[in-house]
Amino acid sequence: MATIKSKRPNESNQMKQIEDIFETKAEKPKKNNIQNPKVPIIIDTREKNSLIASNLIEKNANIKFEFLEIADYLIGETAIERKTFSDFISSMINKRLMEQLTEIKKYSSYFLIIEGFNYNYPENMENAIKGMILSVIVNYKIPIIFTKNEEDTANFLILLAKKQEKPKSEFSLRPSKSFKTLEEQKQFILEGFPGIGPSNAKKLLKEFHSIKNIINMDKEKLKLILGKKSEDFIRLIED
C-alpha cells in the first residue's frame, strides 16, 4: 500500500507538467498582439464604417477614432489622405483634391494613398488622370502610395505605425532637408510608384538625375533598367 501511495504524487506532478505545457501554448497568441505598434492609428470618424477600419480591427491594430479636419488617417505626425480610384477621379473633377492636398501639407509629413488603381479608365480622361498624378508628385511634392485594396491599405498603415516607433535617427518620414538630402527626397518620391522599389529608384536617378528627366525619359533606356516593370510605369506617366 505504501508503494502505491508514493506513486500518486509523481503522477500528479507529471499531469501538472503536461497542463503547464498546454497553458504555455495557449498564451502564445497574446504575445503576437503585443507586437502590434504602440503608436496609434487615428481614424477620422467619417471613416468608421469603412472596410479599412474593420481590417485594422481584425488585425488587432492600435486604433482610435477622432474627428480629423485634415486627412483620413493620422499616425504620429504623418497625415494620410486616402482615395479609391473613383474617389480620386471625382475629387479631381470637382477640384476638391487640390484643396485637400494643400491642407495636408500643414503636417510635417504626408502621403496620398490611391487604392485600387484601374487602367481601364475612359480614354478622354487619360491625360487628365496622368497629369494630376504627376502634379501631385512634382508640383505638390506629395508622395503617392498605390495599394491594391482595403486590406493592402490597412497593412500599409500598420507598417507605417511600426516605422514611427523607431528612433528618428534610424527612420524618418519627414520630407525636409533637415532629415533628408535632395537625392533622398527624390528617391523617396519615386518609390511611391508601382513596381519601383529603393533599388530601381536609385538606378533611375543615376541614369536620369532628376524626376523631370525620368518623366521625359527614353522608353528603351527605361526598359533596360526596369525590365518588365517598366510597362506599368510608362503607362502611368506617359502622355
C-alpha positions in Angstrom: 0.0 0.0 0.0 2.8 2.4 0.8 4.3 1.8 -2.6 1.0 2.7 -4.3 0.7 5.9 -2.3 4.2 7.0 -3.1 3.5 6.9 -6.9 0.4 9.2 -6.8 2.3 12.4 -6.1 4.6 11.6 -9.0 1.6 11.1 -11.3 0.2 14.3 -10.1 3.4 16.2 -10.9 3.5 14.7 -14.3 -0.1 15.8 -15.0 0.7 19.3 -13.7 3.7 19.5 -16.1 1.5 18.4 -19.0 -1.1 21.1 -18.1 1.7 23.7 -17.9 2.8 22.9 -21.4 -0.7 23.4 -22.8 -1.2 26.6 -20.8 2.0 28.0 -22.2 0.9 27.2 -25.8 -2.5 28.8 -25.2 -0.8 32.0 -24.1 1.3 32.4 -27.3 -1.4 34.3 -29.3 -1.4 37.0 -26.7 2.3 37.6 -27.3 1.6 38.2 -31.0 -0.9 41.0 -30.1 1.9 42.8 -28.2 3.9 43.0 -31.4 1.4 45.5 -32.9 2.6 49.1 -32.9 2.1 51.2 -29.8 1.8 54.3 -32.0 -2.0 54.6 -32.5 -3.6 54.8 -36.0 -6.0 57.7 -35.6 -9.0 57.2 -38.0 -11.4 60.0 -38.9 -14.8 59.3 -37.5 -16.3 59.6 -41.0 -14.2 56.5 -42.0 -15.6 54.5 -39.0 -17.7 52.2 -41.2 -15.1 51.7 -43.9 -13.5 48.3 -44.7 -10.2 49.9 -43.7 -11.3 50.3 -40.1 -12.7 46.7 -40.0 -9.5 45.3 -41.4 -7.4 47.2 -38.8 -9.7 45.9 -36.0 -9.4 42.4 -37.3 -5.6 42.7 -37.3 -5.7 43.9 -33.7 -4.1 47.2 -34.7 -3.9 50.1 -32.1 -6.6 52.4 -33.4 -8.5 55.5 -32.2 -11.5 57.3 -33.8 -11.3 61.1 -33.8 -12.7 63.8 -36.0 -9.9 65.0 -38.3 -10.3 68.3 -40.0 -7.4 67.3 -42.3 -6.7 63.8 -43.8 -8.4 60.5 -43.3 -5.7 59.0 -41.0 -3.1 60.3 -38.7 -0.1 58.3 -37.4 2.2 60.3 -35.2 2.9 63.5 -37.2 2.1 61.8 -40.6 -1.2 62.6 -42.3 -2.6 60.2 -44.9 -5.3 61.1 -47.4 -6.9 58.0 -48.9 -8.7 57.9 -52.2 -10.2 55.0 -54.0 -9.6 55.3 -57.7 -13.1 56.5 -58.4 -12.8 59.0 -55.5 -9.6 60.2 -57.0 -11.2 61.0 -60.3 -14.3 62.6 -58.8 -12.3 64.8 -56.4 -10.0 65.7 -59.3 -13.0 66.8 -61.4 -14.7 68.9 -58.7 -11.2 70.3 -57.6 -11.7 69.1 -54.0 -8.5 67.1 -54.3 -6.4 70.3 -54.8 -7.8 71.8 -51.6 -7.1 68.5 -49.7 -3.5 68.4 -50.9 -2.9 72.0 -49.8 -4.4 71.3 -46.4 -2.5 68.0 -45.8 0.9 69.9 -46.2 0.2 71.6 -42.9 1.6 68.4 -41.3 5.3 67.7 -41.3 4.9 64.5 -43.3 2.1 63.2 -45.5 1.0 60.7 -48.1 -1.7 60.3 -50.7 -3.0 56.7 -51.0 -4.7 55.8 -54.2 -6.5 52.5 -53.7 -7.3 50.0 -56.5 -5.8 52.0 -59.3 -7.5 50.9 -62.6 -6.0 51.4 -66.0 -9.5 50.8 -67.6 -10.5 54.4 -67.4 -12.2 56.4 -70.1 -9.9 57.4 -72.9 -10.9 61.0 -72.7 -9.7 61.0 -69.0 -6.3 59.5 -69.7 -4.3 62.8 -70.0 -6.2 64.4 -67.1 -5.5 61.5 -64.7 -1.8 61.1 -65.6 -1.4 64.9 -65.4 -2.9 65.0 -62.0 -0.8 62.2 -60.7 2.4 63.9 -61.9 1.1 67.2 -60.5 0.7 65.6 -57.0 4.2 64.3 -57.1 6.1 67.1 -58.9 4.2 70.3 -58.1 2.7 69.4 -54.6 5.7 67.2 -53.8 3.4 64.7 -52.0 4.3 61.0 -52.2 1.7 58.7 -53.6 1.3 55.1 -52.4 -0.7 52.7 -54.6 -2.5 50.0 -52.8 -4.5 47.0 -54.2 -7.5 47.1 -51.9 -8.7 47.8 -48.3 -6.6 45.1 -46.7 -3.5 46.3 -48.5 -4.2 49.8 -47.3 -4.6 48.6 -43.7 -1.3 46.7 -43.9 0.5 49.8 -45.1 -1.0 51.8 -42.2 0.2 49.2 -39.7 3.7 49.2 -41.3 3.8 53.0 -41.1 2.9 52.9 -37.4 5.6 50.4 -36.7 8.2 52.6 -38.5 7.1 55.5 -36.4 8.3 53.6 -33.3 11.9 53.6 -34.5 14.3 56.4 -33.3 14.3 59.4 -35.6 18.0 58.8 -36.3 17.1 55.4 -37.6 13.9 56.3 -39.6 12.1 59.5 -40.5 9.2 60.1 -42.9 9.6 63.9 -42.8 10.4 65.1 -46.3 12.5 68.1 -45.2 16.1 68.9 -45.8 17.0 68.7 -42.2 16.1 64.9 -42.3 16.8 64.0 -46.0 19.1 65.2 -48.7 17.7 66.3 -52.0 18.7 63.0 -53.6 17.0 61.0 -50.8 13.8 63.1 -51.3 13.8 62.3 -55.0 14.3 58.6 -54.3 11.5 58.7 -51.7 9.1 60.1 -54.2 10.0 57.6 -56.9 9.5 54.6 -54.6 5.8 55.6 -54.4 5.3 54.4 -58.0 4.1 50.9 -58.5 6.9 48.5 -59.2 9.6 51.0 -58.2 11.5 50.0 -55.1 14.6 51.5 -53.5 17.0 49.7 -55.9 15.2 50.8 -59.0 14.7 54.3 -57.8 18.5 54.6 -57.3 19.1 53.2 -60.8 16.7 55.7 -62.4 18.2 58.7 -60.6 21.7 57.5 -61.5 20.8 57.3 -65.2 18.4 60.4 -65.5 19.5 62.5 -62.5 16.1 64.2 -61.9 12.4 63.3 -61.7 11.7 65.7 -64.6 14.2 63.8 -66.8 12.6 60.5 -65.7 9.2 61.7 -66.8 10.6 62.7 -70.2 12.8 59.6 -70.4 13.8 57.4 -73.3 11.5 54.4 -73.1 14.1 51.9 -74.4 16.6 53.1 -71.7 13.9 52.7 -69.1 13.1 49.2 -70.2 16.8 48.3 -69.8 16.7 49.5 -66.2 13.3 48.2 -65.1 12.6 45.3 -67.4 9.0 44.1 -67.3 8.2 46.6 -64.5 8.7 49.4 -67.0 5.3 48.7 -68.6 3.2 49.9 -65.7 5.5 52.8 -65.0 5.3 54.0 -68.6 1.5 53.6 -68.7 1.2 55.7 -65.6 3.4 58.7 -66.6 3.1 58.6 -70.4 1.2 61.5 -72.1 
